[in-house]
Amino acid sequence: MADQDAFAVRRAEWTADGALLAEIRRAVFVIEQQVPEAEEWDGMDVASGHVIAISSGGVALGTGRLLPDGRIGRMAVLKPWRGRGVGSALLRALIAMAREQGHAQTRLHAQTHALDFYRKHGYAPLGEEFIEAGIPHYEMRLTLTR
Ligand SMILES: CC(C)(COP(=O)(O)OP(=O)(O)OC[C@H]1O[C@@H](n2cnc3c(N)ncnc32)[C@H](O)[C@@H]1OP(=O)(O)O)[C@@H](O)C(=O)NCCC(=O)NCCS
């Protein structure tokens, strides 16, 4: 991987890193995908575990969260950084967090365009497509083996 593509993923807390995480999610969900602010900021961030990807140049470029009930969500990578493995690294870190917390499975609401991304990590779709925040989704589940 070229240096310009280098990044690292670490765990984050909303209280300490919330401003950085919110900046990424605002760019991806609120501005790019037109998700209403009221749906994006749902009050669950303080109680959730978060991960953040930071470039070797110090730019915060991706994030995701794990809700207390084991659901993963708010997976977001800034557009210029997509397709370089950042989302996969974030998802692996969140799955590891879910496993550590003792969850037997993780579920998520996958935007339909991203089904194959989650399939690559072992998730399988459940049920019918539905609309959330104006965007088509499927529920997906990954069983965690120990
Ligand atoms: C979905 C998202 C988090 C993936 O992050 P990423 O850094 O682009 O993903 P990666 O580079 O780790 O992996 C991409 C892999 O998934 C596959 N893929 C399938 N559908 C994809 C999609 N819609 N977006 C990205 N990758 C997709 C790619 O082909 C690629 O496969 P490869 O590893 O064999 O080349 C990112 O595209 C994003 O932030 N999208 C906008 C916000 C969004 O839709 N979030 C998901 C909400 S459910």
The ligand as a MOL file (V3000), in Angstrom:
LIG
                    3D

  0  0  0     0  0            999 V3000
M  V30 BEGIN CTAB
M  V30 COUNTS 48 50 0 0 0
M  V30 BEGIN ATOM
M  V30 1 C -19.9970 1.2880 2.5650 0
M  V30 2 C -18.6430 1.9060 2.9290 0
M  V30 3 C -18.5640 2.1420 4.4330 0
M  V30 4 C -17.5500 0.9050 2.5090 0
M  V30 5 O -16.2790 1.4450 2.8190 0
M  V30 6 P -15.0090 1.2790 1.8290 0
M  V30 7 O -13.8390 1.8230 2.5500 0
M  V30 8 O -15.3530 1.8430 0.5050 0
M  V30 9 O -14.9550 -0.3130 1.7170 0
M  V30 10 P -13.6910 -1.2560 1.4480 0
M  V30 11 O -12.7350 -0.5650 0.5300 0
M  V30 12 O -13.1570 -1.7650 2.7360 0
M  V30 13 O -14.3710 -2.5300 0.7660 0
M  V30 14 C -15.0630 -2.3900 -0.3690 0
M  V30 15 C -15.3740 -3.8030 -0.8630 0
M  V30 16 O -16.7770 -4.0000 -0.7760 0
M  V30 17 C -17.3170 -4.0570 -2.0910 0
M  V30 18 N -18.5420 -3.2650 -2.1960 0
M  V30 19 C -19.7000 -3.6910 -2.6490 0
M  V30 20 N -20.6200 -2.7370 -2.6040 0
M  V30 21 C -20.0160 -1.6540 -2.1050 0
M  V30 22 C -20.4570 -0.3200 -1.8300 0
M  V30 23 N -21.6830 0.0810 -2.0570 0
M  V30 24 N -19.5710 0.5320 -1.3320 0
M  V30 25 C -18.3060 0.1240 -1.1060 0
M  V30 26 N -17.8480 -1.1040 -1.3650 0
M  V30 27 C -18.7090 -1.9960 -1.8610 0
M  V30 28 C -16.2400 -3.5070 -3.0120 0
M  V30 29 O -16.3460 -4.1040 -4.2630 0
M  V30 30 C -14.9640 -3.9010 -2.2950 0
M  V30 31 O -14.6340 -5.2220 -2.5910 0
M  V30 32 P -13.0830 -5.6960 -2.7250 0
M  V30 33 O -12.5100 -5.5650 -1.3510 0
M  V30 34 O -13.2030 -7.1270 -3.1800 0
M  V30 35 O -12.4600 -4.7870 -3.7110 0
M  V30 36 C -18.3900 3.2340 2.1500 0
M  V30 37 O -18.5440 2.9930 0.7790 0
M  V30 38 C -19.2830 4.4090 2.5440 0
M  V30 39 O -18.9950 5.1330 3.4890 0
M  V30 40 N -20.3860 4.6020 1.8040 0
M  V30 41 C -21.2840 5.7380 2.0560 0
M  V30 42 C -22.0450 5.5650 3.3660 0
M  V30 43 C -22.7840 4.2590 3.3880 0
M  V30 44 O -23.4770 3.9050 2.4480 0
M  V30 45 N -22.6050 3.5430 4.5310 0
M  V30 46 C -23.1730 2.2410 4.7020 0
M  V30 47 C -24.4590 2.3260 5.3880 0
M  V30 48 S -25.1520 0.6870 5.5350 0
M  V30 END ATOM
M  V30 BEGIN BOND
M  V30 1 1 1 2
M  V30 2 1 2 3
M  V30 3 1 2 4
M  V30 4 1 2 36
M  V30 5 1 4 5
M  V30 6 1 5 6
M  V30 7 2 6 7
M  V30 8 1 6 8
M  V30 9 1 6 9
M  V30 10 1 9 10
M  V30 11 2 10 11
M  V30 12 1 10 12
M  V30 13 1 10 13
M  V30 14 1 13 14
M  V30 15 1 14 15
M  V30 16 1 15 16
M  V30 17 1 15 30
M  V30 18 1 16 17
M  V30 19 1 17 18
M  V30 20 1 17 28
M  V30 21 1 18 19
M  V30 22 1 18 27
M  V30 23 2 19 20
M  V30 24 1 20 21
M  V30 25 1 21 22
M  V30 26 2 21 27
M  V30 27 1 22 23
M  V30 28 2 22 24
M  V30 29 1 24 25
M  V30 30 2 25 26
M  V30 31 1 26 27
M  V30 32 1 28 29
M  V30 33 1 28 30
M  V30 34 1 30 31
M  V30 35 1 31 32
M  V30 36 2 32 33
M  V30 37 1 32 34
M  V30 38 1 32 35
M  V30 39 1 36 37
M  V30 40 1 36 38
M  V30 41 2 38 39
M  V30 42 1 38 40
M  V30 43 1 40 41
M  V30 44 1 41 42
M  V30 45 1 42 43
M  V30 46 2 43 44
M  V30 47 1 43 45
M  V30 48 1 45 46
M  V30 49 1 46 47
M  V30 50 1 47 48
M  V30 END BOND
M  V30 END CTAB
M  END
